[in-house]
Amino acid sequence: MLKLALFGTSADPPTLGHLAIVNYLSAKYDRVAVWAADNPFKS
C-alpha cells in the first residue's frame, strides 16, 4: 500500500527547517506532496 505524506505550509521564505521536514517525510513515506498556501493572518 502506498504511504503518502501531505505537507502544507505558508513558509515565506522557506527555510532549512522546512527542507529538513520534507527530507524526514521522504525517508518515512513513499510519496510526499508539498504545497504552499497564503496565510491571510501572516504579515
N, C-alpha and C positions, 0 to 999 in steps of 0.2 A: 504494500500500500504506500502511495506517495505521501511523504510528510512535507507539508507546506507551512512556511512561516510568513506572517504578514507584519511588516514594519512600516507604520505610517509616522511621519514626522513633519513638524513645521520648522525644522532646523534652518536657520538663516543667520549666519552661514553654517554649513555642515562642518563638523569638527572631527578630529581624530577619534573622539569618543563615539561618534555616530558610526564611523568606519569600523571601530572595534566591535560594536554591537552587530553590524552586518557580518563581519568575519566570524564572530561567535555563532550566529544563527546559521551561517553557511556550513559550519562544521557539524552542526546538530541535525540539520534538515536537508531534504533532497532539493528543495527549491525555496528561494527567498524572494518575496515580492516586496519591493520598496517603492513608496510613493511619497511625494512631497505635497503638502497642503498648506494653504494660507491659514493663519490664525488671526482672526479679527481682533482678538484681545491682546495681541502682542504688538508692542510699538517698535 
